[in-house]
Amino acid sequence: MNKNWGRKAFLFIPLIAIGITAFIWVIMLLWNWLMPDIFQLPEITYWQAAGLFILSRILFGGSHFGGPKGKPNFKERKAMKEKMMQMTDEERAEFKAQFKNRCGQ
């Protein structure tokens, strides 16, 4: 294991906290700049902006720690490519036909 891991984590964790704090602050500023004028909504506090950020991540974003859902990762794409390369022309044509039937393309 890398000897500098602890030192990197010591710097990385505060940077993440600063980034999240700044992002929430930007959300608050944008809300307070746009929403009261456009939709006659009240201005919000920092903590209300944090709540909006968390709510929007839950409803629309998810966590994405394992990559976007439904999109294969690098290993899966590589395995699929190897499988396709080993198929005969007939198997490849059958696979494409099945794919078109399933996806409607």
C-alpha positions as CSV (number, residue, x, y, z in Angstrom):
1,M,0.0,0.0,0.0
2,N,1.2,3.5,-0.7
3,K,2.9,5.2,2.2
4,N,1.5,8.6,1.3
5,W,-2.1,7.4,1.5
6,G,-2.8,9.0,4.9
7,R,-1.3,12.3,3.8
8,K,-3.4,12.3,0.6
9,A,-6.6,11.4,2.6
10,F,-5.7,14.2,5.0
11,L,-5.8,16.7,2.1
12,F,-8.5,15.0,0.0
13,I,-11.2,14.9,2.7
14,P,-11.1,18.7,3.5
15,L,-11.1,19.4,-0.3
16,I,-14.3,17.4,-0.7
17,A,-15.9,19.2,2.2
18,I,-14.9,22.6,0.8
19,G,-16.2,21.6,-2.6
20,I,-19.6,20.5,-1.3
21,T,-19.9,23.6,0.8
22,A,-19.1,25.8,-2.2
23,F,-21.5,23.9,-4.4
24,I,-24.4,24.4,-1.8
25,W,-23.5,28.1,-1.5
26,V,-23.8,28.4,-5.3
27,I,-27.2,26.7,-5.2
28,M,-28.3,29.2,-2.6
29,L,-27.0,32.1,-4.6
30,L,-28.6,31.0,-7.8
31,W,-31.9,30.3,-6.1
32,N,-32.0,33.6,-4.4
33,W,-31.0,35.4,-7.6
34,L,-33.5,33.7,-9.9
35,M,-36.5,32.1,-8.1
36,P,-37.9,35.2,-6.3
37,D,-38.0,37.2,-9.5
38,I,-39.2,34.5,-11.8
39,F,-41.7,32.6,-9.6
40,Q,-42.2,34.9,-6.7
41,L,-40.7,32.3,-4.3
42,P,-39.0,33.2,-1.0
43,E,-35.3,33.4,-0.6
44,I,-33.7,30.4,1.1
45,T,-30.9,29.9,3.7
46,Y,-27.8,27.9,3.3
47,W,-29.3,24.9,5.1
48,Q,-32.4,25.0,2.9
49,A,-30.1,24.9,-0.1
50,A,-28.3,21.9,1.4
51,G,-31.7,20.2,1.8
52,L,-32.6,21.0,-1.8
53,F,-29.2,19.6,-3.0
54,I,-29.7,16.3,-1.0
55,L,-33.4,16.0,-2.2
56,S,-32.4,16.5,-5.8
57,R,-29.6,13.9,-5.5
58,I,-32.1,11.4,-4.1
59,L,-34.8,12.1,-6.7
60,F,-32.8,12.7,-9.8
61,G,-29.1,11.8,-9.3
62,G,-28.6,8.8,-7.2
63,S,-25.1,8.2,-5.8
64,H,-23.3,7.1,-8.9
65,F,-20.6,5.5,-6.8
66,G,-20.6,2.4,-9.0
67,G,-21.0,4.3,-12.2
68,P,-24.2,5.3,-14.0
69,K,-26.9,2.6,-13.8
70,G,-27.5,0.7,-16.9
71,K,-24.2,1.6,-18.5
72,P,-21.7,-1.2,-18.5
73,N,-18.3,-0.6,-16.9
74,F,-15.0,-1.0,-18.7
75,K,-14.6,-4.7,-17.8
76,E,-18.1,-5.5,-19.0
77,R,-17.6,-3.7,-22.3
78,K,-14.2,-5.5,-22.8
79,A,-15.9,-8.9,-22.1
80,M,-18.7,-8.1,-24.6
81,K,-16.2,-7.0,-27.2
82,E,-14.2,-10.2,-26.8
83,K,-17.5,-12.3,-27.0
84,M,-18.5,-10.4,-30.2
85,M,-15.1,-11.0,-31.8
86,Q,-15.4,-14.8,-31.2
87,M,-18.8,-15.0,-32.8
88,T,-19.3,-16.3,-36.3
89,D,-20.9,-14.0,-38.9
90,E,-24.2,-16.0,-38.6
91,E,-24.2,-15.6,-34.8
92,R,-23.4,-11.9,-35.0
93,A,-26.3,-11.4,-37.5
94,E,-28.7,-13.3,-35.2
95,F,-27.5,-11.2,-32.2
96,K,-28.1,-8.0,-34.1
97,A,-31.6,-9.1,-35.1
98,Q,-32.5,-10.0,-31.5
99,F,-31.1,-6.7,-30.4
100,K,-33.3,-4.8,-32.9
101,N,-36.3,-6.7,-31.8
102,R,-35.7,-5.9,-28.1
103,C,-34.8,-2.3,-28.6
104,G,-37.2,-1.5,-31.5
105,Q,-34.4,0.0,-33.6
